[in-house]
């Protein structure tokens, strides 16, 4: 074992947020989730049949014997994450759980043992954690989920020297090769924020301020600057040129994702993945370029929004798609997508190719979830933000907009700060303000700005997703190749009203496994991780009918309230059942789901789809269902929190994206959606950014003409 990784922590190690008794509990938890295997367990690991056992025998042996609780800096790593990225009240919940478990009397109701958690042996500790994971008490399930994410996901984001043990190369091996060095990329310059002491005379002034540089904001910036508006785009994240993208899990998650990838709903049941960098979600998404389906547009028209079936709206879809070169030509399916296609064809069910925004060029970039190093994905940085730059738009990065300034019922600018520096606040003036900060931050900004519309923050749709997996004999390497190139709509209409789920293919990096699939024991977890290169994951993406809400706390920060409903749980289950059949039809030797109450299933060698035990397994998957913090849900799409509509009683903005209560204040992102769109939302969001910009141009032209 690597000596430098296994130094026993001293009492002085981790002088962070927990006292020594709580740290002893935390160490025991760490050593339970990823602990040293017993001799009999080690033998099982080494006879698992995973190819890494043969190709990297020494590393796998070391992984089996590895006790993470003995790694000196891991406690510091966890506490650093908590301090930097987790709200204080959530840290207090973790602190409370550690306190309860550090005393025999208080630990008993939680663990079943009248002694501190760290005095239990490993088997006892594993049994406690496993019981929590499927407990009928929400607190226990939430406690388990919190510690599982905190420990396992944190570890696999940067597992010291253990990538070889699971056959993972780390950063893309091509990252420094000709594929990168042979290309040129756009370069962006950013203006300096004004000094805090700026007077009215020295304040920056623009025609339009756009808060957010993602799918909606970037398109609006390009369209407005093209016709002569002076535009300032303010981004709370930072810009990373292609040369600065490391394609390493931990680095990319820290720099490119909202809350360093730790954003989560208030009840802990839904992980939130959202972009927090220049280009927003278009920088980290998987290139899927799907238009809103006709039945969704018809639903929105029935709500009074006739625009969605007009020629003008169709034109907006065409314009944004053309700029990014959206097409299904020259797509090369990777192994995972081929397996989805093969399984669907064997079952005789629908499957189709997903168009990509890669300008009709091949885009074999499984690391694109960490930014596109090669500029092949035509996200906002490569297209609309470049256009805005070329048209004279200006940019601010690492600046957080505190509130929109309102004078005489009209938006007049913004108050912002540099990074987390409350002492460096500044004002920028504008004739119009467009809020395009995403469906989490846009409603939070409107609420901080004093808007009173009762719909702000409501109607949060999240496309809740759950993953399932199949283990195949052949090499899959699901982190290689084009990511999301096939989709099955077989269960998109579960309720008869076009609410259901899509079945798609994600990229699969080590950290994805650790937050998507259940932990059963240290042995099971290590076995699963060593199967990485044989694993195909499918994602069940649900079009949720029922919604949550975004509110702000006492510090003005957004809080996400979302718990999946019984209605939408049925869509999840339908997707899981269909996905399992697809994987088995395609030849998976083992399958599993993101449900803590479901074990991995070994498929029959002959007629596996008709195997009575497999049919019983499907029944159990259905019976277990989708229980908060027992089924591992994640959202990569947030929508609806500043919905557009026909009146202030049911919506936040009108059909042109303008606030009902504040003139010259507009919204131009996915928070406009009247309901969940049901497909990857980039194209829909961009089309609305285009539409809002065109509406502003038309209004201002009409005003100008009326004065002539």
N, C-alpha and C positions, 0 to 999 in steps of 0.2 A: 504493500500500500504506500501511496505517496506520503512520505514523512511530513512534508511541509503542509499537507492538507489536514493532518489529523492531530495537531497539537491540542492537548487538553486545555479547555478554557480555564483561565484563572478567575478568581472572584472579581478581579478588576476589569476583565473583559466585558464589553458592552455596558459601559457606564451611561446607558441611555435612559429610556422612559420607564423601565420596570425595575422594581427592587429585586434583591437576590433570590428571594423565595419564588417570586413570579418567574424569574429567569430560569430557575430550576424546573418549573413546570413547563416552560416553553422549550427548554432543552429536551425534556422527556417527550414532548409532543414531536419535536423534530426527529428524535431518534426512533420514534414509532412510525412516522410516515415514511422516512427513508433511513432505515436502521440496518445493522449488521444481520445477515441471515444466519440461521442455525445450520449445522452441518448437513442435515437432511434437506433443508431448503436450498442450500447452495448446490447440492447434487441435482435437484430439480431444475434449477436455473441453467446449469451447465449441460443438461440433457434436453433442453427445450426445443432444439432443432432450428433455432434462429441462426442464420448464416454468420452473424457476428461472433457467435460462440466459436466457430472455426477460424474465421478471419482475424478476430481480435480476442483470442482466448484470454490472454493476460488481463486485458482491460475489463472483460466481462467478469472474470474471477474477482478482480478488485472491486467492481461495482457491487457484487454480491456481498462482499465483506465490509462494504463502506457504511459507516455510521456518521451521518451528517451532523449529529449533535456534537461531535468532537471537532468540527471545523471551527477554528478560532474566530473567523470574521463573519460567520453566517448570522449570528445573533445581531451583530452590528448592522449587517445588510438589511435584515428584516426591520429593525427599529428605525433605520434611516428611511426606508420606504414609508413606514407609518407616519413619521414626522413630516415628511415632505408632501405626501400625496393622499393621506387619509384624514377626513374631518375629525376634529377633536372628540366629538361625541362617539364616533365609531371606534376610535382608539380606546375610549373609556369603556366601551362594551367589551373589547378584547381584554383590557386590564381587569375588568370585573370577573370575567370568566377565569382568568389566571388566578385571581385572588381566591375565588371559590374553590378552585382545584388545589390550592396550596395548603388547605386545612382539612383535616380528616372529617370533622363534623359537617362542614359546609359542602365538602366534596361528595358525601354519601348520596344525596338525592340525584346528583348528576352522574356519578360513576358507579354507584352501587357498592363502593368500598369506603370504610371509615378510616381512610388514611390518605395522605396527599398523593396526587397522581404520580409524582416522581418516585414513590415507594412501591408502585405496582411493577410486576415483572412485565416483560415485553408482550407476552401472550395476553395478559390481562389488559394491558393498555390498548392493544390492537382490538380486542373484543369490545372495549368501551367505545372506541372511535367508530367501529363498524355499527354498533347499536345506535349511536347518535345519527349516523348517516341516513337511517331509515326510521327514526323515531317518530311517533305520532305527536311529539311535542315540537312545535316550531322552533323554540329556542335552541333545542339540542341540534336539530338539523342545521340551523343557521350557524351555530358555534362550530360544528364540524366543517361546514363549507368555508367559513372564514379562515380557519387554520389550514385547511387543505390548500386553498389558494395562496395564502400567505407563505406557506412552506414549500409545497411542491412546485407551484408555478414559478415562484421566485428562484428556486434552485435550477429548474430546467431552462430558464432564460439564460443562465450562464453557469453551467454545471462544472466549473473548474476544468479538469482535464478529462471529463467523461464522455465527450462526444464520440470518440472511437468505440466506446462500449455499446453504443446504440447505432453505430454506422452512419452518423450524421457528420457532414463535412464542416459545419459551422457556417461562416459566410460563404456566399456563392463563389465557387472556385474560379469562375470566369471574371470576377469583379475587377481584377486588375489587368485583364488581358486585352486583346485587340478589339473585342466586342465593345469595350469601353473606350480605349485609347484612340480608336480610329474615328471617333465622332466629336462633333462640336455641339454645344448646348446653349440655350439662352442664358444670359447673365442679367441679374437684376440688381439694381442699386436702390438703396433705401435712404430716405431723407432722415435727418436727425430730428427727434422730437423737440418741440419748443421748450424753452426753459420754463420752470414753474412760475417764474415771476413775470411771464409775458403780459404785456399790457394790451389793451384793445388795438393799439396801433401796430403791435408786432405779432398779433395772433395770425396763424395761418388761415387762409380763406379759400374755399373751393366752391364750385357749383354744386358738387355732389360728394358726400362722404359715404363710402361703402364699408360697413363693418363686417369683415369676414372675406376671405379670399378663396372660398371653396367653389363648388359647382355653380351655385346661383350667383354669388357675388362676382366671380370672375367673368361670367358672361355679361352681366350688367355693366361691369367696368369696361369691357371691350366695346360694347354697343354704344354706350354713352360717350366714351372718349373718341370714338370714331367720327361722331358728328360734331365734335368741337367742345363738349363739356369738359371743364377742368375737374378731374376726378382724383380723390384720395382714397386708397384702399388701406384699411387698418386691420392688421392681423395680430392676434394675441400670441400665436406661435412664432416660430422662427423659420427662416428660409435656409434650406440646405441644398447647395449645388450638387450635381451628380457626383462630383469628386469627393464630396463630404459624406455621401451615403455609404456606411460601412457594411450594410446588409447583415449585421449581427443582431440577434434577437433582442438582447438587453438594451443595447445602444439605441436601436430603432424604436423600441417600445417607449423608452424614456423620452426620446426627443420628438417623436412624430404623433403620439397618441394622447388623447384626452386623459389627463390625470395619470400619465405614464402607464396606461392600460389598466388602471385600478378602479375606474369608474364603475359604480354598482348601484342598483336600486336600493331604496331605504330598507326593504325587508331582506336584502341580500340575495334574492332569488334570481336576479337578472344581471349578468355582466354586460357592460356597455363598452363597445368599441367605436370610437369616433376619432376622426383626424383632428389634430391640433398642431398644424404646421402650415406653411405657405402652400396654397393649393388645396388645403382641407382634405376631405375624404378622397378627392381625385388623385392625391399623391400616393395613397396607400391601398386603394381599392383593387379589385381583381379584374378590371377591364370589361366586366359585363355591361353591355350597352343595349339594354332592353327597353322598348317603348311601353308606355302604359297600355294595357290591353283594352280592347274596345268596350268590354263590359264594365270596366272601371270608369272609363270616360262617360259612358251612358249613365252610370250611377251618379256621377258628379253633375251631369246635365239635369237629372231628375231633381237635384237639390237646387236648381235654378241657375247653375253655372253653364249656360249654353255655349260659352266660348270653347269648351273642350271638344266640341264636334264641328268647329268651324274650319274653314280653309286657313285662316290666320294661325290657328293653333297647330294645324298640320305643318304649316310652313316653319313654325318655330322648331318643331321636332326635326324637320329636314335640315334646317340651317345648322343647328348644333351638331347633328350627326355628321353632316358633310365636313364641318371644320375639323373634326377629330378623325375623319376617315373611317367611320364606323362601317363595318362589313363583316360578313361571315366567310369571305374569301381568304385563302391561304392560311386557314387555321389548321394547326397540327395538334390533334388531341394527344394529351399525355396518357400514361397508362391508366390513371384513375378515371379519367373521362371516358376512355375506351371501355372500361369495365362497366360504367354506368350505361353506356350505349348498348353494350353486349347483353347485359342483364335485362334491359328493357325489351330488346328485340326478341330474346328468348321467351319472354313472358307475353310478347305481343302487345306491349303497352307503348304509349306515346313517348317519344324523346326527340329533341331537336337541338340543333347547334345554336349556341349563344353568340350573337355578333360581338365583336371586340372593337375598342377604339385604338387600333394599332395601324391605321392608315394602310390597310391591306397588306401589311408585312407580317412575317412570322414573329411571334413574340413569346419565345420560350423562356419565361421569367418567373419561376416559382417563388423567388424571393421578392416579388413586386409588392407584397404586403408590407415590406420594409422600405418602400420607395423604389422607383424604377431607375436603376443605375445607368441603363443604356438608352434612356429617352425614347424607348419604343412605344411605351404606353403614352397615348396622346392626351394626358390629363391637362388640367388647367395651366400648369407651368409651361408646358410645351405648346399651348394653343392660345387660350383666351387671355391669360395674364400676359403672355408675350405680346399679343395684339394690343392690349391696353397699354403696355409699356411703349410699344412702337408708336402709339397714338398720343403719347405724352402724359399718361396717367402717372401719379406718384404713389409711393408705397411707404408705409410704416410697419415695422415688424416688432414683435415682443412688446406690444402695447395693448393694454386692456381697457376697453371702453366702459367706464363706470355708469354713464347715463347719457341719454339724448337730451339736449337742451331744448326747451320749448319756450317760445315767447309769443304771446297773443294767440295761442292755440295752434302755432305752427312750429315745426322743427327748425331749429336755427344753428345746430352744430352738435358737438359732443364734448363731454368731459372725459378725459382718458388719463391713464397713468402708465409709466414705463415699468414693465414687468411687475414685480411685487413691491415696488418702491412707492409706498403711500405718500412719501414726501415729494415725489416728482409727478405732480399732476399738471395737466395742461388742457387748454381749450383749443378746439379747431372749429371754425365757423363754416357754415354751408347753407345754401338755399334749400337743399334737400338732403335727407339722410335715408340711406337704404340699409336696413338691418338684414344681414345675411350670415349670421353667426351660427347657424344650425339650430335644430329643433330643441336642443337643450339650452343653449345660451341666448338665442333670440328672445324667447319669452322672459328669461331672467333679466335681460337688458330692458325690455319694455316695463317690467314690474319695478325695477330699480329707478326707472325714469318717471315713475308716478302715474303711469296709465292705469285706468280703473276698469277697463273692459273685463267683464267676468269670465270671458272665454280664454283670456291669456293664460297659457300654460296647460289648459285642459286639452283633451283629445290627443293625448300622446300615444301614438302607434309606434311599435318597435320591431315589427317582423320578428317575433321571438323565434329563435333557432335552437334546435337540439341536434347533436351529431350522433351518428352511429358508425360502426366500422366493420370491415371484414378483413380477415387475415388470409393471405394467399401464399401458395408455395413459391410463386415466382417473385422476382424483385419488382417492386412498384416505384419506390422513391417518389412518394407523393408530393415532395417539396420541389420536384423538378418539372420543367416543361410549362406550357401554357396552363393557367390555373383553372378558370371556370369557362369551359367551352361547350358544355352540354347541360340540358335541363329537361326534366320530365314534369309535365303538368298533370300527371295521372290523378292526383288527389287535390287539384286546385278548386274543386267545387264540392266540398264535403257536406255543406249544409243546404245545397240547392240554390243558394243566393251568391254564388261565386266567392265564398270564403272557404279557404282550405290551405293547401301548402304546395310549394314547389320542392322538387328534389334536385339538388345541385351538388357540385364537387368543390370542396375547399382545398387550399394548399395546406400541407400538414407538416408543421415544424414541431420540435419537442414540446415547447411550451403549450401548443394547442392541445396536445394529448392530455397534458397535466391539468387543464381547466375544463376539458370537455368530457372526460370519461371517469367513471367512478374508481375510487381507491378501495380495495378490499383488505389489503395487507401489504406489508413491505415487499414480500415475495411477489405477490400478484402485480404490484406496481412496477417492480423491476423487470418482471417477465414481459409486461405490456410494452415497456419502453424499448426493450431489445427487439421487439417485433416491428419497430418503426418502418423499416425498409420493405416490409411485407404487407403493410397496412394501407387499405383504401378507406377513406372516410367519405361519407355522404352527409350533407347538411339538409335538414328539413326546415325550410324557410316558410314561416306561417304568415298568411295575410290575416292579421288580427282584426276582428270586428269590434272587440271591446278595448277600451283605452285606459291609460293612466294619466298622470299629471306631473308637470314640472312646477315647483314652487321655489321661493328663495328663502334662505335662512336669515338669521339676524345679521350676518355679514354680507348679505346680498348674493350669496353663492347659490347656484341651482341645486336643488335636491329632486331626485327622481322617484316618484311613487308609481310603482307598477307591479301588479301581481296578475299572472295569467288567469283568465276566466275559464270556467268549465266549457263554455262554447269553444274557445280557441284551443283548449287542451285536446278536444276531440280531433282537431286538425293535426296537432302534433302527433297524436297516436296513429292516425291514419297514415301520416308520412313515415313514421317509424316502421309500421307493418309493411308498407309498400317498399321502403328502402331495404329492409331485411330480405324480402323476397328477391329483390333485384340483385343483391350481393350473393345470395345463395345460388340463384340462377346463373350467375357469372362465374361460379366456382370457388367461392370462399370456403375455407376449411373450418373457420371459426367466425362467429359474428358476436357483436355486443352493441349496447346502446349507452346513451348518456343518462341512464336511469340508475340511481344507486341501489334500487331493489332488484336489479336484474343481473344475473351472472352471465359470463361468457358462455356461448353455446357452441358445441362441436357438431358440425354438420355430418350427416350420413354420407357414405361414399357413393351409394347408389340411390337414385330417386330422392334426393335430399328435400325437394319441395313438398313431397307427399309423405315424408317421414312423420309418423304420429307424434314423435317427441318434438319435432320442429313445430308442428301445429299447436301443440300444448305450450311451447315456448312463446309463440305469437299470442296465444290467449293470455299468458302471464304478462307480457309486455302491455297488452291492452288493459288488463286489470290493474296493474300498477299505475298506469296512466301518467299524468304530468303533475306531480306534487311539488309546490315551491320548495326549493333547496333540497329536493330529492331527485328531481330531474334537472340536469345542468343546462340552463338556458343562457343564451347570449344574444345580444342585439348588435348588429352592425349598421342598422338603418333606423333612424329616429325621425318621426314625421308628425305633422298635424297641430302643433302647439300654438300656432298663430294662424289658424285656418282661414281660408278665404270663404266668402259667402255673400249672401244677398242682403243681410241686415246685421246690425250690431248685436242683436239678441242671440244670434247663433254663430257669430264669427268675429274675428279680430280685424280683418281687413276686407276691402271690397274686391271686386273681380279684377281690378287693376293692381292689387297688392298694396293699396294705400289705406292707412289706419282710419278707422271710423271716427276716432276722437281727436286725432292730431293731424292737421294738414301737412303735406310735404314730408310725411314720415311713411316709409314704405318697407315692406318685407319681401325678400326675394330668395327664399331657400326652401328646403323640404318642409319647414313648419307651415307652409301655405297649404299643404295637401288637405283636402276635405275629409279624406279617410286614407287608410293604408293603401298604397298603390299595388302591393302584391308582387312586385318584381324589384330587382336591384334599381334604386331610384335615381341614379345619376342623370340619365337622359331626361326624365321628368323634371328634375330639379333645374337642370340647365335650360330646359324649354321655358320654365317659369321665370328664370332670371332674364331670359331674352324678352319674354312677354312684358314683364314689369318695366324693363328699360324702354321698350317700344311705346308703352302707355305713357311714360313720362315724356318722351320725345314728342308724342302726338299732343299731349296736353299743353306743353310749353309752346309748341308750334301754333296751336289754336289761340293761345293767349296773345302770342306775338301778332298773329294775323288780325285778331280783333282790335288791336291797337293801331293797325295801319289804316 
